[in-house]
């Protein structure tokens, strides 16, 4: 049964509408306080392009309930398939507080339909293309092939496996300077 997912509000929300019933799931971007977010060379990342991807396991595949489960899902096309990818352009953000910046940039943006009968992994990658002014509103834009390739310089947020639910979901923000950034780069 299809559901509609939406990132909305002051805190980001996933909205699932299934058979006329709507479930709202708050999404919280979070990041451990240390180390400071940088591109790996000490420069605070900026971003103006956002790639939101959802994957689901193939028939017979089950994911572990950790971030590693979703990292494995994104890395292995024999385990999971791309459900959808949506790109957003605009709203240049400074990455020194990346969880707050992602929340601000993506509030109110929707990313399509999800089925309520399976697990999903969601990844948000934030890139800097440098062609968008800070005054530009975030809008859906066509994804460029280069944006879809994992990038060691991108900030990303990754979920553990999730299913449509009224409970909050968390996406852990990974900066290029984080030892755990490899979870975002299959």
C-alpha positions as CSV (number, residue, x, y, z in Angstrom):
1,X,0.0,0.0,0.0
2,X,1.6,3.3,-1.0
3,X,2.3,6.0,1.5
4,X,3.4,9.6,0.9
5,X,6.5,10.8,2.7
6,X,7.2,14.5,3.3
7,X,9.9,16.5,5.1
8,X,8.1,19.4,6.7
9,X,8.0,21.9,9.6
10,X,10.4,23.5,12.0
11,X,11.6,20.1,12.8
12,X,11.6,17.9,9.8
13,X,8.8,15.4,9.5
14,X,8.1,12.3,7.4
15,X,4.4,12.2,6.6
16,X,2.9,8.8,5.6
17,X,-0.6,8.8,4.3
18,X,-1.8,5.2,4.0
19,X,-5.4,4.2,3.0
20,X,-6.7,7.6,4.0
21,X,-4.9,7.6,7.4
22,X,-2.0,9.9,7.9
23,X,0.9,9.2,10.2
24,X,3.4,12.0,10.9
25,X,6.9,10.9,11.9
26,X,9.3,13.6,13.1
27,X,12.8,13.3,11.6
28,X,15.6,14.6,13.8
29,X,19.0,15.2,12.3
30,X,21.6,14.8,14.9
31,X,25.4,14.8,15.2
32,X,27.9,14.1,18.0
33,X,29.4,17.4,19.2
34,X,33.0,16.4,18.4
35,X,35.0,16.7,16.3
36,X,34.0,20.1,14.8
37,X,32.5,19.6,11.3
38,X,35.0,20.2,8.6
39,X,35.8,19.0,5.1
40,X,38.7,17.0,6.4
41,X,41.2,19.9,6.0
42,X,39.8,22.2,8.7
43,X,37.4,24.1,6.3
44,X,33.8,24.2,7.5
45,X,31.7,22.8,4.6
46,X,29.0,24.7,2.9
47,X,26.2,23.2,0.8
48,X,23.5,24.3,-1.6
49,X,22.4,21.0,-3.2
50,X,20.7,18.2,-1.3
51,X,20.2,14.6,-2.6
52,X,17.6,12.6,-0.7
53,X,17.6,8.9,-1.5
54,X,15.6,6.0,-0.1
55,X,16.5,2.3,-0.6
56,X,14.6,-0.8,0.4
57,X,15.8,-4.4,0.8
58,X,15.2,-6.8,-2.1
59,X,12.8,-9.7,-1.4
60,X,14.2,-12.0,1.3
61,X,16.7,-9.5,2.5
62,X,16.6,-8.2,6.1
63,X,18.7,-5.4,7.4
64,X,20.4,-5.1,10.8
65,X,18.7,-2.3,12.9
66,X,21.8,-0.1,13.0
67,X,23.3,2.6,10.8
68,X,25.6,-0.1,9.4
69,X,22.5,-1.9,8.2
70,X,21.6,1.1,6.0
71,X,25.3,1.7,5.0
72,X,25.3,-2.0,3.8
73,X,22.0,-1.4,2.0
74,X,23.3,1.7,0.1
75,X,26.5,-0.1,-0.8
76,X,25.1,-3.4,-2.1
77,X,22.8,-3.5,-5.1
78,X,22.3,-7.2,-4.5
79,X,20.9,-6.5,-1.1
80,X,18.8,-3.3,-1.7
81,X,17.3,-1.3,-4.6
82,X,16.8,2.4,-5.0
83,X,13.3,3.3,-4.2
84,X,13.6,6.9,-5.2
85,X,16.1,9.8,-5.3
86,X,15.0,13.5,-5.2
87,X,17.4,16.5,-5.6
88,X,16.9,19.9,-4.1
89,X,18.8,23.1,-5.1
90,X,19.1,26.4,-3.3
91,X,19.5,27.8,0.1
92,X,23.3,27.9,0.7
93,X,24.0,26.7,4.3
94,X,27.1,26.8,6.5
95,X,28.0,23.4,7.8
96,X,29.4,24.3,11.2
97,X,26.0,23.2,12.7
98,X,25.1,20.7,10.0
99,X,22.1,19.1,11.8
100,X,20.4,22.5,12.2
101,X,21.4,23.5,8.6
102,X,19.9,20.4,7.1
103,X,16.7,20.9,9.1
104,X,16.5,24.5,7.9
105,X,17.3,23.7,4.3
106,X,14.9,20.8,3.9
107,X,11.9,21.9,5.9
108,X,8.7,21.6,3.9
109,X,10.2,19.5,1.1
110,X,8.5,16.2,0.1
111,X,10.2,13.2,-1.4
112,X,7.5,10.9,-2.8
113,X,5.7,7.7,-1.9
114,X,6.8,4.8,0.3
115,X,5.1,1.5,1.0
116,X,4.1,0.8,4.6
117,X,5.0,-2.9,4.4
118,X,8.8,-2.8,4.2
119,X,11.9,-1.3,5.7
120,X,13.6,1.7,4.2
121,X,17.0,3.4,4.5
122,X,17.1,7.1,4.0
123,X,20.2,9.1,3.1
124,X,20.5,12.9,2.7
125,X,23.7,14.2,1.1
126,X,24.6,17.9,1.1
127,X,26.9,19.2,-1.6
128,X,28.2,22.5,-2.7
129,X,27.9,23.3,-6.4
130,X,28.6,27.0,-5.8
131,X,26.1,28.2,-8.4
132,X,23.2,29.0,-6.1
133,X,23.0,32.3,-4.1
134,X,22.2,32.2,-0.4
135,X,18.9,34.0,-1.1
136,X,17.6,31.3,-3.4
137,X,14.8,29.1,-1.9
138,X,15.3,25.4,-1.9
139,X,13.4,23.8,-4.7
140,X,13.2,20.4,-6.5
141,X,15.7,20.2,-9.3
142,X,16.9,17.6,-11.8
143,X,19.6,15.4,-10.3
144,X,23.0,15.6,-12.0
145,X,24.8,12.3,-12.4
146,X,27.8,13.7,-10.5
147,X,25.6,14.4,-7.5
148,X,24.6,10.8,-7.2
149,X,28.1,9.5,-6.8
150,X,29.3,9.3,-3.2
151,X,31.7,12.1,-2.4
152,X,34.2,12.2,0.4
153,X,33.7,16.0,0.7
154,X,29.9,15.8,1.2
155,X,28.0,16.1,4.5
156,X,25.5,13.4,4.8
157,X,22.8,12.1,7.1
158,X,21.9,8.4,7.3
159,X,19.0,6.6,9.0
160,X,19.0,3.2,10.5
161,X,16.4,1.0,8.8
162,X,12.9,2.4,9.4
163,X,9.3,1.6,8.6
164,X,6.4,4.1,8.4
165,X,5.6,4.9,12.0
166,X,4.3,7.7,14.3
167,X,7.5,7.4,16.3
168,X,10.5,9.8,15.6
169,X,13.2,8.8,13.1
170,X,16.7,10.0,13.5
171,X,19.2,10.6,10.7
172,X,22.8,10.8,12.0
173,X,24.8,13.6,10.3
174,X,28.3,12.6,9.1
175,X,30.8,15.3,8.3
176,X,33.9,14.5,6.1
177,X,36.1,15.0,9.1
178,X,34.2,12.3,11.1
179,X,35.8,8.8,11.4
180,X,32.3,7.4,10.7
181,X,31.9,9.3,7.4
182,X,32.8,6.1,5.6
183,X,29.2,4.9,6.4
184,X,28.1,7.4,3.8
185,X,30.6,6.4,1.1
186,X,29.9,2.9,-0.1
